Amino acid sequence: MSEAAPRTLAPCLRRYRPEDKEAVISLHFRALEEVGAYAEELADYLDRDLDDVEGCYLSNGGEFLVGTLDGEVVAMGALRRVSDREAELKRMRVEPGCQRRGFGRMLLARLEERAAELGISTLELDTTAGQTGARRLYEGAGYVFAGTGVIGSFECLFYRKTLA
């Protein structure tokens, strides 16, 4: 009897659903811990939005997407509307074991498409200085360095992109 070939399912992007909450929160913390960007002392303040994704993103004219592989949430990213024409790119996370497989690029491209559909013309984001993979992703996608700042104990870099 021959062995069955391993299953390889294509990644899927879809809108966040309430039943994703636990997986999204878990992914958020795992991904930040992996790159040394998790600050427990700031979690209650900085991560409250994940307790109310619908209210913070979906009902405010933004978006929250999850990427799944074999039914499991392995990526996420969001748009938080700031004004009629501006939004922040937030919560970009990819499961550490799934990084460097195109999830980040796919998620970023879809969020940019969604922003354009929503009439957003400018996207802003921040990332910690130590997240070199994220910085390469954003810079490779045309995001322009816009300054530095400090959030908690982390040096952060700010980026901006004007959508076509």
Long-range contacts (C-beta under 8 A, 24 or more apart in sequence): 7-70, 9-69, 9-70, 11-67, 11-68, 11-69, 11-74, 11-75, 11-101, 11-102, 11-103, 11-106, 12-67, 12-68, 12-69, 13-65, 13-66, 13-67, 13-68, 13-75, 13-106, 13-107, 13-110, 14-65, 14-66, 14-68, 15-58, 15-63, 15-64, 15-65, 15-66, 16-53, 16-54, 16-57, 16-58, 16-64, 16-65, 16-66, 16-76, 18-54, 20-66, 20-73, 21-50, 21-51, 21-53, 23-66, 23-72, 23-73, 24-50, 24-53, 24-66, 24-73, 24-76, 25-50, 27-73, 27-74, 27-75, 27-76, 27-93, 27-95, 28-76, 28-91, 28-93, 30-95, 30-96, 31-93, 31-94, 31-95, 31-96, 32-93, 34-96, 35-128, 35-130, 35-131, 35-133, 35-134, 36-130, 37-128, 37-130, 37-131, 37-154, 39-152, 39-153, 39-154, 41-152, 42-151, 42-152, 46-151, 46-152, 49-80, 49-90, 49-91, 50-91, 53-78, 56-80, 57-90, 61-118, 62-87, 62-118, 63-111, 63-114, 63-115, 63-118, 64-91, 65-107, 65-110, 65-111, 65-114, 67-94, 67-103, 67-106, 67-107, 69-98, 74-98, 74-103, 75-103, 75-104, 75-106, 75-107, 76-107, 77-107, 77-108, 77-111, 78-111, 79-111, 79-114, 79-115, 79-118, 79-120, 79-123, 81-118, 81-120, 82-124, 84-119, 85-119, 85-120, 85-121, 85-122, 86-120, 86-121, 86-122, 86-123, 86-124, 87-115, 87-118, 87-120, 87-122, 87-123, 87-124, 88-123, 88-124, 88-125, 89-123, 89-124, 89-125, 90-125, 92-125, 92-134, 99-133, 100-133, 104-133, 104-134, 104-137, 105-137, 105-141, 108-137, 108-138, 108-141, 109-141, 112-141, 112-161, 112-163, 115-163, 116-163, 116-164, 120-163, 121-162, 121-163, 122-160, 122-161, 122-162, 122-163, 123-160, 123-161, 123-163, 124-158, 124-159, 124-160, 124-161, 125-158, 125-159, 125-160, 126-151, 126-156, 126-157, 126-158, 126-159, 127-156, 127-157, 127-159, 128-154, 128-155, 128-156, 128-157, 129-154, 129-155, 129-156, 129-157, 130-154
